[in-house]
Amino acid sequence: MINKLGQIMLYVNNQDEALKFWTEKAEFSVISEEDNGQGMRWIEIAPTREAETSIVLHNKELIAKMEPELNLNTPSLMFYSENLDQLYKDFSDKNIKVGEIVNMPSGRVFNFADDEENYFAVMEKR
């Protein structure tokens, strides 16, 4: 039986730039960083160190060579925020591309893009 989601693999073109975006702009924490010494490097990040689910940044080009049948598309991720308006302002002030805040039946939400134009969403959850 599955009881929780552990990690989400995010395949990026530039791991260093992606790490910079997620840690400096989105204020995620680095949970771990591994390098097998043979070109395989992965960086685990999360909104907080206590988060149950984390994102692992992988080199898209390397993974494509190792696993050509793997789907490397960006996953559709929905993050939660307790203060959507403040997060929206913070992201805008950091020049993160954001969409408008919209009212959905499940709550207010906005989209944002990382520096590689991968889009994600944030919903207000209190």
One Martini backbone bead per residue (centre of mass of N, CA, C, O) as a GRO file, in nm:
protein
  126
    1MET     BB    1   0.097   0.036   0.022
    2ILE     BB    2   0.037   0.368  -0.033
    3ASN     BB    3   0.107   0.674   0.189
    4LYS     BB    4   0.311   0.855   0.004
    5LEU     BB    5   0.487   1.122  -0.136
    6GLY     BB    6   0.823   1.169  -0.195
    7GLN     BB    7   0.918   1.217  -0.510
    8ILE     BB    8   1.008   1.455  -0.769
    9MET     BB    9   1.095   1.459  -1.099
   10LEU     BB   10   1.315   1.712  -1.240
   11TYR     BB   11   1.390   1.801  -1.568
   12VAL     BB   12   1.686   1.978  -1.656
   13ASN     BB   13   1.918   2.176  -1.831
   14ASN     BB   14   2.013   2.344  -1.553
   15GLN     BB   15   2.096   2.280  -1.238
   16ASP     BB   16   2.218   2.543  -1.127
   17GLU     BB   17   1.986   2.732  -1.217
   18ALA     BB   18   1.758   2.576  -1.080
   19LEU     BB   19   1.869   2.599  -0.794
   20LYS     BB   20   1.864   2.904  -0.783
   21PHE     BB   21   1.566   2.943  -0.818
   22TRP     BB   22   1.459   2.762  -0.578
   23THR     BB   23   1.638   2.905  -0.350
   24GLU     BB   24   1.630   3.222  -0.414
   25LYS     BB   25   1.324   3.262  -0.512
   26ALA     BB   26   1.148   3.015  -0.364
   27GLU     BB   27   1.292   2.921  -0.089
   28PHE     BB   28   1.430   2.661  -0.089
   29SER     BB   29   1.574   2.361   0.023
   30VAL     BB   30   1.849   2.169   0.073
   31ILE     BB   31   1.871   1.828   0.138
   32SER     BB   32   2.044   1.713  -0.115
   33GLU     BB   33   2.368   1.613  -0.269
   34GLU     BB   34   2.465   1.425  -0.560
   35ASP     BB   35   2.768   1.245  -0.684
   36ASN     BB   36   2.904   0.968  -0.869
   37GLY     BB   37   3.156   1.069  -1.068
   38GLN     BB   38   2.984   1.007  -1.369
   39GLY     BB   39   2.766   1.266  -1.409
   40MET     BB   40   2.572   1.194  -1.173
   41ARG     BB   41   2.332   1.437  -1.064
   42TRP     BB   42   2.155   1.526  -0.757
   43ILE     BB   43   1.884   1.747  -0.629
   44GLU     BB   44   1.736   1.803  -0.320
   45ILE     BB   45   1.420   1.967  -0.270
   46ALA     BB   46   1.235   2.201  -0.048
   47PRO     BB   47   1.040   2.413   0.126
   48THR     BB   48   1.120   2.219   0.365
   49ARG     BB   49   1.279   1.996   0.573
   50GLU     BB   50   0.981   1.870   0.665
   51ALA     BB   51   0.895   1.773   0.410
   52GLU     BB   52   0.750   1.492   0.250
   53THR     BB   53   0.804   1.637  -0.023
   54SER     BB   54   1.022   1.627  -0.308
   55ILE     BB   55   1.267   1.760  -0.529
   56VAL     BB   56   1.445   1.636  -0.819
   57LEU     BB   57   1.729   1.738  -0.985
   58HIS     BB   58   1.783   1.670  -1.328
   59ASN     BB   59   1.959   1.583  -1.609
   60LYS     BB   60   1.808   1.569  -1.905
   61GLU     BB   61   2.026   1.475  -2.106
   62LEU     BB   62   2.135   1.233  -1.947
   63ILE     BB   63   1.865   1.080  -1.909
   64ALA     BB   64   1.802   1.050  -2.212
   65LYS     BB   65   2.047   0.861  -2.264
   66MET     BB   66   1.983   0.640  -2.043
   67GLU     BB   67   1.641   0.694  -2.086
   68PRO     BB   68   1.471   0.722  -2.375
   69GLU     BB   69   1.167   0.632  -2.263
   70LEU     BB   70   1.147   0.867  -2.085
   71ASN     BB   71   0.952   1.105  -1.934
   72LEU     BB   72   1.062   1.464  -1.943
   73ASN     BB   73   0.837   1.613  -1.857
   74THR     BB   74   0.668   1.839  -1.687
   75PRO     BB   75   0.519   1.843  -1.408
   76SER     BB   76   0.207   1.889  -1.252
   77LEU     BB   77   0.219   2.136  -1.005
   78MET     BB   78   0.080   2.183  -0.669
   79PHE     BB   79   0.093   2.437  -0.457
   80TYR     BB   80   0.098   2.573  -0.123
   81SER     BB   81  -0.055   2.864   0.045
   82GLU     BB   82  -0.134   3.086   0.313
   83ASN     BB   83  -0.012   3.353   0.133
   84LEU     BB   84  -0.075   3.445  -0.176
   85ASP     BB   85  -0.026   3.752  -0.197
   86GLN     BB   86   0.266   3.752  -0.091
   87LEU     BB   87   0.384   3.551  -0.292
   88TYR     BB   88   0.316   3.709  -0.545
   89LYS     BB   89   0.487   3.953  -0.471
   90ASP     BB   90   0.756   3.811  -0.434
   91PHE     BB   91   0.775   3.696  -0.721
   92SER     BB   92   0.752   3.964  -0.870
   93ASP     BB   93   1.002   4.102  -0.729
   94LYS     BB   94   1.186   3.845  -0.856
   95ASN     BB   95   1.100   3.802  -1.162
   96ILE     BB   96   0.866   3.611  -1.174
   97LYS     BB   97   0.662   3.445  -1.371
   98VAL     BB   98   0.318   3.549  -1.356
   99GLY     BB   99  -0.001   3.501  -1.311
  100GLU     BB  100  -0.305   3.537  -1.242
  101ILE     BB  101  -0.535   3.559  -1.006
  102VAL     BB  102  -0.764   3.291  -0.949
  103ASN     BB  103  -1.092   3.165  -0.925
  104MET     BB  104  -1.167   2.863  -0.787
  105PRO     BB  105  -1.353   2.621  -0.646
  106SER     BB  106  -1.085   2.546  -0.455
  107GLY     BB  107  -0.950   2.836  -0.512
  108ARG     BB  108  -0.686   3.030  -0.515
  109VAL     BB  109  -0.474   3.098  -0.814
  110PHE     BB  110  -0.133   3.059  -0.954
  111ASN     BB  111   0.108   3.099  -1.193
  112PHE     BB  112   0.448   2.979  -1.262
  113ALA     BB  113   0.792   3.032  -1.370
  114ASP     BB  114   1.075   2.927  -1.448
  115ASP     BB  115   1.379   2.976  -1.624
  116GLU     BB  116   1.263   2.728  -1.833
  117GLU     BB  117   0.940   2.749  -1.862
  118ASN     BB  118   0.819   2.611  -1.622
  119TYR     BB  119   0.500   2.524  -1.500
  120PHE     BB  120   0.318   2.631  -1.208
  121ALA     BB  121   0.120   2.603  -0.903
  122VAL     BB  122  -0.078   2.806  -0.665
  123MET     BB  123  -0.257   2.749  -0.360
  124GLU     BB  124  -0.482   2.843  -0.130
  125LYS     BB  125  -0.403   2.727   0.209
  126ARG     BB  126  -0.528   2.718   0.560
   0.00000   0.00000   0.00000
